Amino acid sequence: MQRPKKNYQKWMGVKTRINNSSKTRKINEGDIVWAAIGENVGVEIDGKGEKYSRPVILLRKHSSRYFTGVPLTFRPHKGSWYFRFKFRDKEQVAILVQTKLVDTARVYSRMGKLSHKDFQ
């Protein structure tokens, strides 16, 4: 199978702007945020659109600067590395195998909060 074409130069411009920004966002565990995940390699999940972003669950806040995040998708997946839940009346899938450390500078906006039951 052929790998999709990637535009790493364009992503590097976005990544540079993010890195040079002094923004920190007030975030809490269980928040669902839009975060610039980027243009990644191979099977690593990519962000979408001009901001290379996608929804991410804030799983664990480590400081005001970084957190452990789990990217989300709408695509159905089955298996122990995926967790299905509803958010805003839409089926979401947390891709647990793609859990990663995320700098808060990558966060664009807060979408809402995961239910307490689903967070547990």
C-alpha positions in Angstrom: 0.0 0.0 0.0 1.3 3.4 -1.0 1.7 6.1 1.7 -0.4 9.2 1.3 1.4 12.4 0.2 2.4 14.6 3.1 3.2 18.4 3.1 5.8 18.6 5.8 7.0 22.0 4.7 3.5 23.5 5.3 3.2 21.8 8.6 6.7 23.2 9.7 5.4 26.7 9.1 2.4 26.0 11.4 4.5 24.3 13.9 7.0 27.2 14.0 4.2 29.7 14.6 2.8 27.4 17.4 6.3 27.1 19.0 6.9 30.8 18.8 3.6 31.7 20.5 3.6 32.3 24.2 0.1 31.1 24.6 -0.9 28.7 27.4 -4.5 27.6 27.7 -6.3 26.9 30.9 -7.3 23.3 30.6 -8.5 20.5 32.9 -8.5 16.8 32.9 -11.5 15.4 30.9 -11.6 18.5 28.6 -12.0 17.8 24.9 -10.0 20.3 22.9 -9.0 21.1 19.3 -5.2 20.6 19.2 -2.6 20.9 16.4 -1.5 17.3 16.2 0.5 17.9 13.0 1.6 16.0 9.9 3.1 12.8 11.2 4.9 9.7 9.8 3.3 6.4 8.7 0.4 5.2 10.9 0.8 8.0 13.4 -2.5 10.0 13.4 -2.5 13.4 11.6 -4.3 16.6 12.3 -6.7 17.8 9.7 -7.2 21.1 7.8 -5.1 24.3 7.7 -4.3 24.0 11.5 -3.4 20.3 11.3 -5.7 19.9 14.3 -8.2 17.3 15.7 -10.2 16.7 18.8 -8.1 15.4 21.8 -9.2 14.3 25.2 -7.1 15.8 28.0 -6.3 12.6 29.9 -3.8 13.8 32.5 -2.7 17.4 33.2 1.0 17.4 34.1 1.5 21.2 34.4 0.1 24.4 32.9 2.4 23.7 29.9 1.7 20.1 28.9 -0.7 17.1 29.2 -1.2 13.6 28.1 -3.8 13.6 25.3 -5.8 11.0 23.4 -6.8 11.9 19.8 -10.3 11.3 18.6 -11.9 10.1 15.4 -15.4 9.6 14.0 -14.3 6.5 12.1 -15.6 3.3 13.8 -12.9 1.0 15.3 -13.1 -2.1 17.4 -10.6 -3.5 19.8 -9.1 -2.9 23.2 -7.1 0.2 22.0 -10.3 2.1 21.1 -13.0 3.6 23.3 -16.3 4.6 21.9 -18.5 7.2 23.5 -21.0 10.0 22.6 -20.1 13.6 22.7 -22.6 16.3 21.5 -24.9 13.4 20.3 -22.2 12.1 18.0 -20.3 8.8 18.2 -16.6 9.4 18.9 -13.7 7.0 19.2 -10.7 7.7 21.4 -7.6 6.1 19.8 -5.8 5.0 23.0 -2.9 3.5 21.1 -2.1 7.1 19.8 -1.9 8.6 23.3 0.8 11.3 23.4 2.3 14.2 25.4 1.0 17.5 24.1 2.2 21.1 24.8 -0.7 23.4 25.7 0.5 25.8 22.9 -0.9 23.3 20.4 -4.5 23.8 21.8 -6.7 26.1 19.7 -10.0 25.9 21.7 -11.9 23.9 24.2 -14.9 22.0 22.8 -16.4 20.8 26.1 -15.9 18.1 28.7 -16.1 14.3 28.6 -18.8 12.9 30.9 -17.5 11.8 34.3 -18.6 8.2 33.6 -16.8 8.1 30.2 -13.7 9.7 31.7 -13.5 7.0 34.4 
